[in-house]
Amino acid sequence: MSMFSKDISEEKRKSLEFAEDARESEWKYPSFVLKLFHGQLDWKLISPFPIQPDVDKKKGDEFLEKLKAVLTAEINPQEVDRSGTIPEQAYKALGQIGAFAMKVPQEYGGLGLSQTNYGRAIHLVASYCASTAVLLSAHQSIGVPQPLKLFGTEQQKKKYLPLFGQGAVSAFALTEPGAGSDPRNMTTTATPSDDGKHFLINGEKLWCTNGPIADVLVVMAVTPPKIENGKEKKQITAFIVETNTPGFETVHRCQFMGLHGIQNGLLRFTNVKVPRENIVVGEGEGLKIALMTLNTGRLTLPAASAGAMKWCMQVARQWSVERKQWGSAIGEHESVALKLGYIAAHTFAVESISGLTAAMADDKNKDIRLEAAIAKYFSTEQAWIVADETLQIRGGQGYETEASLKARGMKSWPVERVLRDLRINRIIEGTSEIMRLFIIREALDPHLSRVKVLLSTRTSLAQKLKAFLSAAKYYPLWLFKLYLPVSSHDLGNLPPVLRDHILYARRASQRLARVMFFAMLKYQQKLEAKQGILGRLVDIGTDLFAIASSCSYAVALNHNKANAVELADLFCRDARRRIEANFNRNAHNHDRQHVQVSHQLMQEKYAWLETDILF
């Protein structure tokens, strides 16, 4: 069965179908965002906002105090950036307080922190040293602890999880030099031994964060294919690999624009012998494990983004008061004031989404694949904007390095370093473009599940007729409901200004569901190629989720921070403007002309414009 256009290449079709087979196909628990894309803003799923329980907060507070002490005593962020190295003593000190086993259950020697407390820890570290934050997050958000915690056997857990409480570091090896976002092109192989007790891994992995210093890895490799429906099906399997095994080597440590302190490299496996019992779950389950691990793993980035944005907000505020131009503080000038308002409102929104999604992960009774993806996408995009605006407010001193500022006795806020460090977040754990495609695929799933029988070439006429009658029965009523007035009966004591925003979001949610449905009818199997339209639909849903999160969070804070409602109100106003613009651009755009020009560009038709340069 294929849901993809006949116009795409066979190679692309196979890659899309390979990814389709790996995704989670069931929705066992409710998803706020999935409902949002289908015209229903279910307020009770996010309100009251899930405030952290006192007992759990106390546990987190105690660890954060230890973490602060280690960071300030052992790590100098400026020196880490200059030297490209996190001190060995810092690794030891972090290991001694259990920082490499934050989410490892206590019965396996870890701290057993909740996702909320883990997020608080990453939030703190990211506000201080981004390289250290990546060290910790790559290790336990997507490294060995998380997949073992979710899928490992008891034997695997007892063997490996205690190592992290002792300071061992792990990494996740998926990407390859010739296979980035398309895992079907993976070439690293794991060949079974004659007796079937071991596998020999051969190949290379690229951009593996922590890889050069890791004690243990999760490695994705191609195992012998299976035959399904008469066709050969590629198998990707997850292995636990100890890096002291003969045949493993770090070929190259990569250097980047930012995050100079991270250990990221090209790894080579030459007949690395791994016992069969080191397979996680089973043969052929590797990509599913990777995708499900990322559901929670992506939540690190909203926490880190919130920490960095708060740092930027503080710098922007202080400089806007201290710096005088034309007789007054620069923050008094409207051009800067507009930037400050944006920074404050969007920092509040990112913190609300970060806290909400972490609580959802702790709840374990909600499907967060869409929430986590949107949280990652929204927070990393906004963190980049906020850092850029903070640099603009700082002016020349924002562009100047920390060391240079310090040498001439100026305020040495490292804004340029923060900007460099943040840029990668729009790429790692799914680029913003890949996130959009992932989000829209999951959002469309209820529709695709209803029509896949109609699109299949392998279903009988009777099956197609049955599916058609079912859809014909469901959709008229569903569409009718999307035109009904929205209700406010469940919004309780929501302040009037926020009530208006939630009612707007409910109407926009209905409109989003209609536009998405009609786009699916119009383009059918060609819809996956209309990435401009799909991207704007995702951006609308993202802003709607942020509106709802911000309003719920503001209500929760209202008794202690009365002006939280002001921040939520300003954010919602900005988000509503973007939503209306995206609806309008989906109805009236020139995507086709952009694509035509891009084709001409790739065919060197505009080479005349590339003259008079040195290349």
C-alpha positions as CSV (number, residue, x, y, z in Angstrom):
1,M,0.0,0.0,0.0
2,S,1.3,3.5,-0.8
3,M,-0.2,6.8,0.2
4,F,2.3,8.7,-1.9
5,S,2.0,10.4,-5.3
6,K,2.8,8.4,-8.4
7,D,4.8,11.4,-9.7
8,I,7.6,11.0,-7.1
9,S,10.7,8.8,-7.9
10,E,10.8,5.2,-6.9
11,E,13.7,5.9,-4.6
12,K,11.8,8.7,-2.7
13,R,8.7,6.5,-2.5
14,K,10.8,3.7,-0.9
15,S,12.3,6.1,1.6
16,L,8.9,7.5,2.6
17,E,7.4,4.1,3.0
18,F,10.4,3.0,5.1
19,A,9.8,5.9,7.4
20,E,6.1,5.3,7.4
21,D,6.6,1.7,8.6
22,A,8.8,2.9,11.5
23,R,6.4,5.4,13.0
24,E,4.0,4.7,15.9
25,S,0.7,3.7,14.4
26,E,-1.5,3.8,17.4
27,W,-2.8,6.6,19.6
28,K,-3.3,4.9,23.0
29,Y,-3.5,8.1,25.0
30,P,-5.1,11.5,24.3
31,S,-3.1,14.2,22.6
32,F,-4.0,17.9,23.1
33,V,-2.3,18.9,19.9
34,L,-3.8,16.1,17.7
35,K,-7.2,17.3,18.8
36,L,-6.2,20.9,18.1
37,F,-5.4,20.1,14.5
38,H,-8.8,18.5,14.2
39,G,-10.9,21.4,15.4
40,Q,-11.0,20.7,19.2
41,L,-9.2,22.7,21.8
42,D,-9.7,20.4,24.8
43,W,-9.0,22.9,27.7
44,K,-9.3,20.2,30.4
45,L,-6.2,18.4,29.0
46,I,-4.0,21.4,29.9
47,S,-5.9,23.2,32.7
48,P,-5.3,23.6,35.5
49,F,-1.7,23.9,34.5
50,P,0.3,21.0,36.1
51,I,2.2,22.6,38.8
52,Q,5.1,20.5,40.1
53,P,4.3,18.7,43.4
54,D,6.1,20.0,46.5
55,V,7.9,16.7,47.2
56,D,9.2,16.5,43.7
57,K,10.2,20.2,43.6
58,K,12.1,19.8,46.9
59,K,14.0,16.8,45.4
60,G,14.8,18.9,42.3
61,D,15.9,21.9,44.4
62,E,18.4,19.8,46.4
63,F,20.0,18.6,43.2
64,L,20.1,22.0,41.6
65,E,22.0,23.4,44.5
66,K,24.7,20.7,44.0
67,L,24.7,21.3,40.3
68,K,25.1,25.1,40.7
69,A,28.1,24.5,43.0
70,V,29.8,22.2,40.5
71,L,29.2,24.5,37.5
72,T,30.5,27.6,39.2
73,A,33.5,25.8,40.8
74,E,34.6,23.6,37.9
75,I,33.5,25.2,34.6
76,N,34.4,28.5,33.1
77,P,32.2,28.9,30.0
78,Q,34.6,31.4,28.3
79,E,37.5,29.0,28.7
80,V,35.5,26.1,27.5
81,D,34.6,28.1,24.3
82,R,38.2,29.2,23.9
83,S,39.9,25.9,24.5
84,G,37.3,23.6,23.1
85,T,37.5,21.4,26.2
86,I,35.4,20.8,29.3
87,P,37.9,20.2,32.1
88,E,38.4,16.5,33.2
89,Q,37.8,17.6,36.8
90,A,34.4,18.9,35.8
91,Y,33.4,15.5,34.3
92,K,34.4,13.9,37.6
93,A,32.5,16.4,39.7
94,L,29.4,16.1,37.6
95,G,29.7,12.3,37.9
96,Q,30.0,12.5,41.7
97,I,26.7,14.3,42.1
98,G,24.9,11.9,39.7
99,A,24.5,14.3,36.8
100,F,25.0,11.5,34.3
101,A,22.2,9.5,35.9
102,M,19.6,12.1,36.5
103,K,16.7,10.1,35.0
104,V,18.2,6.6,35.8
105,P,15.9,4.9,38.3
106,Q,17.2,4.8,41.9
107,E,17.2,1.0,41.9
108,Y,19.9,1.1,39.2
109,G,22.0,3.6,41.0
110,G,20.6,6.8,39.5
111,L,18.9,9.9,41.0
112,G,15.4,8.9,39.6
113,L,14.5,12.6,38.8
114,S,11.3,13.3,37.0
115,Q,11.3,14.8,33.5
116,T,10.3,18.1,35.1
117,N,13.3,18.1,37.4
118,Y,15.6,17.0,34.6
119,G,14.3,19.8,32.5
120,R,15.0,22.3,35.3
121,A,18.6,21.0,35.5
122,I,19.1,21.4,31.8
123,H,17.5,24.8,31.9
124,L,20.0,25.9,34.6
125,V,23.0,24.5,32.8
126,A,22.0,25.9,29.4
127,S,21.8,29.4,30.9
128,Y,25.4,29.0,32.0
129,C,27.4,26.8,29.5
130,A,25.7,25.4,26.4
131,S,28.5,22.9,25.8
132,T,28.0,21.4,29.2
133,A,24.2,21.3,28.6
134,V,24.7,19.3,25.4
135,L,27.1,16.9,27.1
136,L,24.5,16.1,29.7
137,S,21.5,16.1,27.4
138,A,23.0,14.1,24.5
139,H,24.0,11.5,27.0
140,Q,20.7,10.9,28.7
141,S,18.0,12.3,26.5
142,I,18.9,10.2,23.4
143,G,22.0,8.3,24.6
144,V,21.9,4.9,26.3
145,P,20.0,5.6,29.5
146,Q,16.7,6.6,27.8
147,P,16.3,3.7,25.4
148,L,17.3,1.3,28.1
149,K,14.9,2.8,30.5
150,L,12.1,2.5,28.0
151,F,12.9,-0.8,26.2
152,G,15.9,-2.5,27.8
153,T,15.8,-6.0,29.3
154,E,16.3,-6.4,33.0
155,Q,19.7,-7.9,32.3
156,Q,20.7,-4.9,30.2
157,K,19.5,-2.4,32.8
158,K,21.4,-4.2,35.6
159,K,24.6,-4.2,33.5
160,Y,24.6,-0.7,32.1
161,L,22.5,1.7,34.0
162,P,24.6,1.6,37.2
163,L,27.6,2.7,35.1
164,F,26.0,6.1,34.6
165,G,25.6,6.7,38.4
166,Q,29.4,6.2,38.5
167,G,30.0,8.9,35.8
168,A,30.0,6.9,32.6
169,V,29.1,8.8,29.4
170,S,27.0,7.6,26.5
171,A,26.1,8.6,23.0
172,F,23.6,7.8,20.2
173,A,25.0,6.8,16.8
174,L,22.5,7.1,14.0
175,T,23.6,9.6,11.4
176,E,26.1,8.6,8.7
177,P,28.1,10.6,6.2
178,G,25.7,9.5,3.4
179,A,22.5,9.2,5.4
180,G,21.1,12.1,7.4
181,S,17.3,12.4,7.7
182,D,16.8,9.4,5.4
183,P,17.7,6.2,7.4
184,R,16.9,3.9,4.4
185,N,20.3,4.9,3.1
186,M,22.1,3.7,6.2
187,T,25.1,1.5,5.3
188,T,26.6,0.5,8.6
189,T,26.0,-3.2,8.9
190,A,25.8,-5.8,11.7
191,T,26.5,-9.2,10.3
192,P,25.6,-12.2,12.5
193,S,28.3,-14.7,13.3
194,D,28.0,-18.3,12.1
195,D,26.7,-19.5,15.5
196,G,24.3,-16.5,15.7
197,K,25.7,-15.5,19.1
198,H,27.4,-12.3,18.0
199,F,27.2,-9.5,15.4
200,L,30.1,-7.8,13.6
201,I,29.5,-4.1,13.1
202,N,31.2,-2.3,10.2
203,G,30.7,1.2,9.0
204,E,30.9,4.9,10.1
205,K,28.7,7.2,12.1
206,L,28.9,11.0,11.8
207,W,28.0,13.9,14.2
208,C,27.8,11.6,17.1
209,T,27.7,14.0,20.1
210,N,29.8,12.6,23.1
211,G,31.0,9.8,20.7
212,P,34.7,10.5,21.1
213,I,34.5,10.3,24.9
214,A,31.7,7.8,25.3
215,D,32.0,4.6,27.4
216,V,29.0,3.1,25.7
217,L,26.9,3.8,22.6
218,V,23.5,2.9,21.1
219,V,24.4,2.1,17.5
220,M,21.9,1.7,14.7
221,A,23.0,-0.8,12.1
222,V,21.5,-2.7,9.2
223,T,20.9,-6.4,9.9
224,P,20.0,-9.1,7.4
225,P,16.7,-8.3,5.6
226,K,13.4,-10.0,6.1
227,I,10.9,-11.1,3.5
228,E,7.4,-9.6,3.8
229,N,4.7,-10.0,1.2
230,G,7.3,-11.4,-1.1
231,K,9.5,-8.4,-0.9
232,E,12.8,-7.8,0.9
233,K,12.5,-5.4,3.8
234,K,15.5,-3.6,5.2
235,Q,16.1,-4.1,8.9
236,I,17.7,-1.5,11.2
237,T,18.6,-2.8,14.6
238,A,19.8,-1.0,17.8
239,F,22.9,-2.3,19.6
240,I,24.5,-1.4,22.8
241,V,28.2,-1.1,22.1
242,E,31.0,-0.7,24.6
243,T,33.7,1.6,23.1
244,N,36.6,-0.4,24.6
245,T,35.7,-3.2,22.1
246,P,38.4,-3.8,19.5
247,G,37.7,-2.2,16.2
248,F,36.0,0.9,17.5
249,E,37.8,4.2,16.8
250,T,37.2,8.0,16.6
251,V,38.4,9.0,13.2
252,H,37.8,12.8,13.6
253,R,36.6,15.2,16.1
254,C,34.3,17.8,14.4
255,Q,34.6,21.5,15.0
256,F,31.6,23.8,14.8
257,M,30.5,27.4,14.7
258,G,29.4,27.2,18.3
259,L,29.4,24.7,21.1
260,H,33.2,24.5,21.0
261,G,33.3,22.3,24.1
262,I,31.3,19.4,22.8
263,Q,32.9,16.1,21.8
264,N,31.3,15.3,18.5
265,G,32.9,13.2,15.8
266,L,33.2,10.7,13.0
267,L,33.2,7.1,14.5
268,R,34.4,4.0,12.7
269,F,33.5,0.4,13.4
270,T,35.7,-2.3,11.9
271,N,34.5,-5.8,12.8
272,V,33.3,-4.6,16.2
273,K,32.0,-7.8,17.9
274,V,28.8,-7.3,19.9
275,P,26.9,-10.1,21.7
276,R,23.3,-10.8,20.5
277,E,22.0,-10.0,24.0
278,N,23.1,-6.3,23.4
279,I,20.3,-5.9,20.9
280,V,17.6,-3.5,22.2
281,V,14.1,-5.0,21.8
282,G,14.8,-7.0,18.7
283,E,16.1,-7.1,15.2
284,G,14.5,-4.6,12.9
285,E,13.2,-2.4,15.7
286,G,16.0,0.2,15.7
287,L,14.3,3.0,13.9
288,K,11.1,2.7,16.0
289,I,13.3,2.8,19.2
290,A,15.0,5.9,17.8
291,L,11.7,7.7,17.0
292,M,10.1,6.8,20.4
293,T,13.2,7.8,22.3
294,L,13.2,11.2,20.6
295,N,9.6,11.8,21.7
296,T,10.9,12.5,25.2
297,G,14.4,13.3,24.2
298,R,13.3,16.4,22.3
299,L,12.0,17.9,25.5
300,T,15.5,18.8,26.5
301,L,15.6,21.5,23.9
302,P,12.6,23.6,25.2
303,A,14.2,23.5,28.6
304,A,17.6,24.6,27.3
305,S,16.0,27.2,25.1
306,A,14.0,28.7,28.0
307,G,17.2,28.9,30.1
308,A,19.1,30.7,27.3
309,M,16.2,33.0,26.5
310,K,15.9,34.1,30.2
311,W,19.6,34.9,30.1
312,C,19.1,37.0,27.0
313,M,16.1,38.7,28.6
314,Q,18.1,39.7,31.6
315,V,21.0,41.1,29.5
316,A,18.6,42.9,27.2
317,R,16.8,44.4,30.2
318,Q,19.9,45.6,32.0
319,W,21.5,47.0,28.9
320,S,18.3,48.8,27.9
321,V,18.3,50.6,31.3
322,E,22.1,51.3,31.5
323,R,22.7,52.4,27.9
324,K,21.8,56.0,27.2
325,Q,21.3,57.5,23.8
326,W,19.9,60.9,22.9
327,G,19.3,61.7,26.5
328,S,17.4,58.6,27.6
329,A,17.8,54.9,28.2
330,I,17.6,53.0,24.9
331,G,14.8,50.9,26.3
332,E,12.7,54.1,26.3
333,H,12.9,54.3,22.5
334,E,10.1,52.5,20.9
335,S,12.2,50.5,18.4
336,V,14.0,48.9,21.3
337,A,10.9,48.7,23.5
338,L,9.2,46.6,20.8
339,K,12.1,44.1,20.9
340,L,12.0,43.9,24.7
341,G,8.3,43.2,24.6
342,Y,8.8,40.4,22.1
343,I,11.6,38.9,24.2
344,A,9.6,38.9,27.4
345,A,6.4,37.6,25.9
346,H,8.0,34.8,23.9
347,T,10.3,33.8,26.8
348,F,7.2,33.3,28.8
349,A,5.6,31.3,26.1
350,V,8.6,29.0,25.7
351,E,8.7,28.4,29.5
352,S,5.0,27.6,29.5
353,I,5.4,25.0,26.8
354,S,8.6,23.6,28.3
355,G,6.9,23.1,31.7
356,L,3.7,21.7,30.3
357,T,5.3,19.1,28.0
358,A,7.6,18.0,30.8
359,A,4.6,17.5,33.1
360,M,2.8,15.6,30.3
361,A,5.8,13.3,30.0
362,D,5.8,12.6,33.8
363,D,2.0,12.0,33.6
364,K,2.5,9.0,31.2
365,N,-1.2,9.1,30.3
366,K,-0.8,11.4,27.4
367,D,0.6,10.8,23.9
368,I,3.2,13.6,23.6
369,R,4.8,12.8,20.2
370,L,3.2,15.9,18.7
371,E,3.6,18.1,21.8
372,A,7.3,17.2,22.0
373,A,7.9,17.9,18.4
374,I,6.1,21.3,18.5
375,A,7.9,22.2,21.7
376,K,11.2,21.5,20.1
377,Y,10.3,23.4,16.9
378,F,8.8,26.4,18.6
379,S,11.3,26.9,21.3
380,T,14.4,26.6,19.2
381,E,13.1,29.0,16.6
382,Q,12.1,31.5,19.2
383,A,15.4,31.2,21.1
384,W,17.3,32.1,17.9
385,I,15.1,35.2,17.4
386,V,15.5,36.3,21.0
387,A,19.2,35.9,20.9
388,D,19.5,37.8,17.7
389,E,17.3,40.6,19.0
390,T,19.4,40.7,22.2
391,L,22.6,41.1,20.1
392,Q,20.9,43.9,18.1
393,I,20.0,45.7,21.4
394,R,23.6,45.3,22.6
395,G,24.8,46.7,19.3
396,G,28.6,46.5,18.6
397,Q,29.2,45.2,22.1
398,G,26.9,42.3,21.4
399,Y,29.0,41.4,18.3
400,E,32.3,41.8,20.3
401,T,33.7,38.7,22.1
402,E,33.5,38.3,25.8
403,A,37.3,38.2,26.1
404,S,37.7,41.5,24.1
405,L,35.1,43.2,26.1
406,K,36.6,42.1,29.4
407,A,40.1,43.2,28.2
408,R,38.9,46.8,27.8
409,G,36.9,46.9,31.0
410,M,33.4,46.7,29.5
411,K,30.4,44.6,30.5
412,S,31.5,41.2,29.2
413,W,28.1,39.5,28.5
414,P,28.9,36.8,25.9
415,V,26.0,37.5,23.6
416,E,27.9,36.5,20.5
417,R,28.8,33.1,22.0
418,V,25.2,32.5,23.1
419,L,24.1,33.3,19.5
420,R,26.6,30.9,18.1
421,D,25.7,28.1,20.5
422,L,22.0,28.4,20.0
423,R,22.1,28.2,16.2
424,I,22.5,24.4,16.1
425,N,19.3,23.8,18.1
426,R,17.3,24.5,14.9
427,I,19.1,21.5,13.3
428,I,19.8,18.8,15.9
429,E,17.2,16.1,16.8
430,G,15.3,17.0,13.7
431,T,15.7,20.2,11.7
432,S,12.9,22.7,11.7
433,E,12.0,21.5,8.2
434,I,11.9,17.8,9.3
435,M,9.9,18.7,12.4
436,R,7.3,20.4,10.2
437,L,7.0,17.3,8.1
438,F,6.8,15.0,11.2
439,I,4.2,17.2,12.8
440,I,1.9,17.4,9.8
441,R,2.2,13.6,9.2
442,E,1.1,12.9,12.7
443,A,-1.6,15.5,12.6
444,L,-3.0,14.0,9.4
445,D,-3.0,10.5,10.8
446,P,-6.7,10.2,11.7
447,H,-7.6,11.2,8.1
448,L,-5.0,8.9,6.5
449,S,-6.1,6.0,8.7
450,R,-9.7,6.4,7.3
451,V,-8.7,6.7,3.6
452,K,-5.6,4.4,3.4
453,V,-7.9,1.5,2.2
454,L,-9.2,3.6,-0.6
455,L,-5.6,4.5,-1.7
456,S,-4.3,1.0,-1.5
457,T,-3.7,-1.0,-4.6
458,R,-4.1,-4.3,-2.7
459,T,-7.6,-3.9,-1.2
460,S,-10.6,-5.4,-2.8
461,L,-13.5,-3.4,-4.3
462,A,-15.7,-4.6,-1.4
463,Q,-13.1,-3.3,1.1
464,K,-12.9,0.0,-0.7
465,L,-16.7,0.4,-0.8
466,K,-16.9,-0.3,3.0
467,A,-14.2,2.3,3.7
468,F,-16.0,4.8,1.4
469,L,-19.3,4.3,3.2
470,S,-17.6,4.7,6.6
471,A,-15.9,8.0,5.5
472,A,-19.2,9.2,3.9
473,K,-20.9,8.6,7.2
474,Y,-18.2,10.3,9.4
475,Y,-17.2,13.4,7.5
476,P,-20.5,15.3,7.0
477,L,-21.2,15.5,10.7
478,W,-17.5,16.2,11.5
479,L,-17.4,19.1,9.1
480,F,-20.8,20.4,10.3
481,K,-19.4,20.6,13.9
482,L,-16.4,22.6,12.6
483,Y,-18.8,25.4,11.6
484,L,-20.7,25.6,14.9
485,P,-20.0,28.5,17.4
486,V,-17.4,27.7,20.0
487,S,-18.2,27.3,23.7
488,S,-16.7,28.9,26.8
489,H,-18.5,26.8,29.4
490,D,-15.4,24.9,30.5
491,L,-13.1,28.0,30.8
492,G,-13.9,28.6,34.5
493,N,-12.5,31.8,36.0
494,L,-10.2,32.6,33.1
495,P,-9.5,36.3,33.1
496,P,-11.6,38.0,30.4
497,V,-8.6,39.0,28.2
498,L,-7.3,35.4,28.2
499,R,-10.8,34.0,27.7
500,D,-11.0,36.0,24.5
501,H,-7.7,34.4,23.3
502,I,-8.8,30.9,24.1
503,L,-12.1,31.5,22.2
504,Y,-10.1,32.8,19.3
505,A,-7.9,29.7,19.4
506,R,-11.0,27.5,19.4
507,R,-12.3,29.2,16.3
508,A,-8.9,29.1,14.6
509,S,-8.6,25.4,15.5
510,Q,-11.9,24.7,13.7
511,R,-10.6,26.7,10.7
512,L,-7.3,24.9,10.8
513,A,-9.1,21.5,10.7
514,R,-11.2,22.6,7.7
515,V,-8.3,24.1,5.8
516,M,-6.2,21.0,6.4
517,F,-9.0,18.7,5.3
518,F,-9.8,20.6,2.1
519,A,-6.1,20.7,1.3
520,M,-6.0,16.9,1.6
521,L,-9.0,16.6,-0.7
522,K,-7.5,19.1,-3.2
523,Y,-4.0,17.7,-3.5
524,Q,-4.6,14.1,-2.4
525,Q,-1.4,12.0,-2.8
526,K,0.5,15.1,-4.0
527,L,-0.1,16.8,-0.7
528,E,3.3,15.6,0.7
529,A,5.0,17.7,-1.9
530,K,3.1,20.9,-1.0
531,Q,5.5,21.7,1.9
532,G,4.9,25.4,1.8
533,I,1.2,24.8,2.6
534,L,1.9,22.1,5.1
535,G,4.5,24.2,6.8
536,R,2.1,27.1,7.3
537,L,-0.5,24.7,8.7
538,V,2.1,23.5,11.2
539,D,3.0,27.0,12.2
540,I,-0.7,27.8,12.8
541,G,-1.1,24.7,15.0
542,T,2.2,25.6,16.8
543,D,1.0,29.1,17.7
544,L,-2.4,27.7,18.8
545,F,-0.6,25.3,21.2
546,A,1.6,28.1,22.5
547,I,-1.5,30.4,23.0
548,A,-3.3,27.7,25.0
549,S,-0.1,26.8,27.1
550,S,0.6,30.5,27.9
551,C,-2.9,31.2,29.0
552,S,-3.0,28.1,31.2
553,Y,0.4,28.9,32.7
554,A,-0.6,32.6,33.3
555,V,-3.7,31.5,35.3
556,A,-1.6,29.1,37.4
557,L,0.9,31.9,38.2
558,N,-1.7,34.7,38.7
559,H,-1.9,34.6,42.5
560,N,1.9,34.9,42.8
561,K,2.8,36.8,39.6
562,A,-0.1,39.0,38.7
563,N,1.5,40.4,35.6
564,A,1.9,37.0,34.1
565,V,-1.5,37.7,32.4
566,E,0.1,40.7,30.7
567,L,2.8,38.6,29.2
568,A,0.4,35.9,28.1
569,D,-1.9,38.6,26.6
570,L,1.0,40.2,24.6
571,F,2.2,36.8,23.3
572,C,-1.3,35.8,22.2
573,R,-1.7,39.0,20.3
574,D,1.6,38.4,18.5
575,A,0.6,34.8,17.8
576,R,-2.8,35.7,16.5
577,R,-1.2,38.1,14.0
578,R,1.0,35.3,12.8
579,I,-1.9,32.8,12.6
580,E,-4.0,35.2,10.4
581,A,-1.0,35.9,8.2
582,N,-0.4,32.1,7.7
583,F,-4.1,31.5,6.9
584,N,-3.9,34.3,4.4
585,R,-0.6,33.1,2.8
586,N,-2.0,29.6,2.5
587,A,-4.9,30.9,0.5
588,H,-2.9,33.5,-1.5
589,N,0.8,32.6,-2.1
590,H,3.4,32.3,-4.8
591,D,5.0,29.1,-3.8
592,R,4.9,27.9,-7.4
593,Q,7.0,30.8,-8.5
594,H,9.5,30.2,-5.7
595,V,9.8,26.6,-6.8
596,Q,10.2,27.5,-10.5
597,V,13.0,29.9,-9.7
598,S,14.7,27.4,-7.5
599,H,14.7,24.9,-10.4
600,Q,16.2,27.5,-12.7
601,L,18.8,28.3,-10.0
602,M,19.8,24.7,-9.7
603,Q,20.1,24.4,-13.5
604,E,22.6,27.3,-13.4
605,K,20.2,29.6,-15.4
606,Y,21.1,32.5,-13.0
607,A,24.8,31.9,-13.1
608,W,25.2,35.4,-14.5
609,L,24.2,36.7,-11.0
610,E,27.1,34.9,-9.4
611,T,29.8,36.9,-11.2
612,D,32.4,39.2,-9.7
613,I,33.1,37.1,-6.6
614,L,36.0,35.0,-5.4
615,F,35.0,31.4,-4.7
